[in-house]
Amino acid sequence: MKAELIVVGKTTDARIAALTEEYVGRTGHYMPFAVSVIPELKNTKSLSQELQKEMEGERILRLVQPADRLVLLDERGKEYSSRELADWLRFWQQTAKRLVFVVGGPFGFSQAVYARADELLSLSRMTFSHQMVRLFFAEQLYRACTIIKGEPITTNKSAGYFLRVDVMK
């Protein structure tokens, strides 16, 4: 089974892009995984949000094949733990030829894209930038692959990124 992540617009933060590429590469050791970038629309000031979503949607749907399982990364989607995502991925690895995940543009997805989607997946109830979603998704897909292979779940200490929460009293 192959997997593809379709995103609208390039990642402008080099640090996020580098980490995303690292996880895409790591995932490639477990299954074919590629990222396709749809260029952002130009001259959008005169276009309504709805028209922008429709135009982006047409570009997204051109990359989707009829037999693909299309999964939209959407705030209204189903949330999984990392182990649940691994179970979900294991199932689709056995039944789908290609899983296509999509991060939409700044205004979300068109109705045509929602109509074609097989499933909605949420990474969190929190809101993240579209660029961060790419990184978080790539890391979680990699983590799911390691869980499926029975490898230990570890943190990436070499990346130097840790979450620190300070509680003010």
C-alpha positions as CSV (number, residue, x, y, z in Angstrom):
1,M,0.0,0.0,0.0
2,K,1.1,3.5,-0.8
3,A,0.4,6.7,1.1
4,E,0.4,10.3,0.0
5,L,-0.1,13.5,1.8
6,I,-1.5,16.3,-0.3
7,V,-1.0,19.9,1.0
8,V,-2.0,23.3,-0.3
9,G,0.9,25.7,-0.4
10,K,4.5,25.1,0.5
11,T,5.9,25.1,4.0
12,T,7.5,28.5,4.5
13,D,9.3,27.7,7.8
14,A,12.5,25.9,7.0
15,R,12.6,24.2,10.4
16,I,9.2,22.8,10.1
17,A,9.9,21.7,6.5
18,A,13.1,19.9,7.6
19,L,11.4,18.0,10.4
20,T,8.5,17.1,8.1
21,E,10.9,15.8,5.5
22,E,12.7,13.8,8.2
23,Y,9.5,12.0,9.2
24,V,8.4,11.5,5.5
25,G,11.8,9.8,4.9
26,R,11.6,7.7,8.1
27,T,8.1,6.6,7.1
28,G,9.4,5.6,3.7
29,H,11.4,2.8,5.3
30,Y,8.0,1.2,6.2
31,M,5.9,2.0,3.2
32,P,6.0,4.2,0.1
33,F,5.0,7.7,1.3
34,A,5.1,10.9,-0.7
35,V,4.0,14.5,-0.2
36,S,2.4,16.5,-3.1
37,V,2.2,20.2,-2.8
38,I,-0.6,22.1,-4.6
39,P,0.6,25.7,-5.3
40,E,-1.4,28.4,-3.5
41,L,-3.8,30.3,-5.6
42,K,-2.5,33.7,-6.9
43,N,-4.4,37.0,-7.0
44,T,-7.0,35.8,-4.5
45,K,-8.1,39.3,-3.2
46,S,-11.0,39.4,-5.7
47,L,-12.0,35.8,-5.0
48,S,-14.5,34.8,-2.3
49,Q,-13.5,32.2,0.3
50,E,-16.0,29.8,-1.3
51,L,-14.5,30.3,-4.8
52,Q,-11.0,29.8,-3.4
53,K,-12.1,26.5,-1.7
54,E,-13.7,25.3,-5.0
55,M,-10.5,26.1,-7.0
56,E,-8.3,24.4,-4.5
57,G,-10.7,21.5,-4.4
58,E,-10.5,21.0,-8.1
59,R,-6.7,20.8,-7.9
60,I,-6.9,18.4,-5.0
61,L,-9.4,16.1,-6.8
62,R,-7.2,16.0,-9.9
63,L,-4.6,14.1,-7.8
64,V,-7.1,11.6,-6.4
65,Q,-7.7,8.3,-8.2
66,P,-11.0,6.6,-8.2
67,A,-9.7,3.6,-6.1
68,D,-8.0,5.8,-3.5
69,R,-9.1,6.0,0.1
70,L,-9.4,9.8,0.7
71,V,-8.9,11.0,4.2
72,L,-9.2,14.7,5.0
73,L,-7.3,16.1,8.0
74,D,-10.2,18.1,9.4
75,E,-11.1,19.5,12.8
76,R,-14.4,17.6,12.7
77,G,-12.8,14.3,12.0
78,K,-12.4,11.3,14.2
79,E,-9.6,11.4,16.8
80,Y,-7.3,8.4,17.5
81,S,-4.6,7.7,20.0
82,S,-1.3,6.7,18.4
83,R,-2.0,3.0,18.9
84,E,-5.6,3.4,17.5
85,L,-4.2,5.1,14.5
86,A,-1.7,2.2,14.0
87,D,-4.6,-0.3,14.2
88,W,-6.5,1.9,11.7
89,L,-3.5,2.0,9.4
90,R,-2.9,-1.7,9.7
91,F,-6.5,-2.4,8.5
92,W,-6.2,-0.1,5.5
93,Q,-2.7,-1.5,4.6
94,Q,-4.4,-4.8,4.0
95,T,-7.4,-3.5,2.1
96,A,-6.4,-0.3,0.2
97,K,-4.0,0.3,-2.6
98,R,-3.4,3.9,-1.8
99,L,-4.3,6.1,1.2
100,V,-4.4,9.8,0.3
101,F,-4.4,12.3,3.2
102,V,-5.2,16.0,2.5
103,V,-4.4,19.2,4.5
104,G,-6.6,21.9,2.9
105,G,-6.0,25.5,2.3
106,P,-6.6,28.4,4.7
107,F,-10.4,28.2,4.3
108,G,-10.8,24.5,4.5
109,F,-12.3,22.1,1.8
110,S,-14.9,22.6,-0.9
111,Q,-18.1,20.7,-0.8
112,A,-16.8,18.6,-3.7
113,V,-13.8,17.4,-1.7
114,Y,-16.0,16.6,1.3
115,A,-18.3,14.7,-1.0
116,R,-15.4,12.6,-2.4
117,A,-13.8,12.0,1.1
118,D,-14.1,8.6,2.6
119,E,-13.2,9.7,6.1
120,L,-12.3,12.8,8.2
121,L,-9.4,12.5,10.6
122,S,-8.6,15.0,13.4
123,L,-5.2,15.3,15.0
124,S,-6.6,17.2,18.0
125,R,-9.5,19.3,19.1
126,M,-6.9,22.2,19.3
127,T,-6.3,24.3,16.2
128,F,-2.8,24.2,14.6
129,S,-1.4,26.0,11.6
130,H,-1.6,24.2,8.4
131,Q,2.2,23.9,8.4
132,M,2.3,22.4,11.8
133,V,-0.4,19.9,10.9
134,R,1.9,18.6,8.1
135,L,4.7,17.9,10.6
136,F,2.4,16.4,13.3
137,F,0.7,14.1,10.8
138,A,4.0,12.9,9.3
139,E,5.3,12.2,12.8
140,Q,2.1,10.3,13.7
141,L,2.1,8.3,10.5
142,Y,5.7,7.3,11.2
143,R,4.8,6.4,14.8
144,A,1.9,4.3,13.6
145,C,4.3,2.4,11.3
146,T,6.7,1.7,14.2
147,I,3.9,0.5,16.4
148,I,2.7,-1.9,13.6
149,K,6.2,-3.3,13.3
150,G,6.4,-3.7,17.1
151,E,9.3,-1.3,17.5
152,P,9.6,0.6,20.8
153,I,7.9,4.0,20.9
154,T,10.6,6.6,21.5
155,T,10.9,10.3,21.4
156,N,13.1,12.0,18.9
157,K,15.7,13.6,21.2
158,S,18.0,14.3,18.4
159,A,15.6,16.8,16.9
160,G,15.9,19.0,20.1
161,Y,12.2,19.8,20.4
162,F,10.5,19.2,23.7
163,L,7.2,20.5,25.0
164,R,7.6,22.4,28.2
165,V,4.5,23.6,30.1
166,D,5.0,26.2,32.8
167,V,2.2,26.4,35.3
168,M,1.8,29.9,36.8
169,K,0.7,30.0,40.4
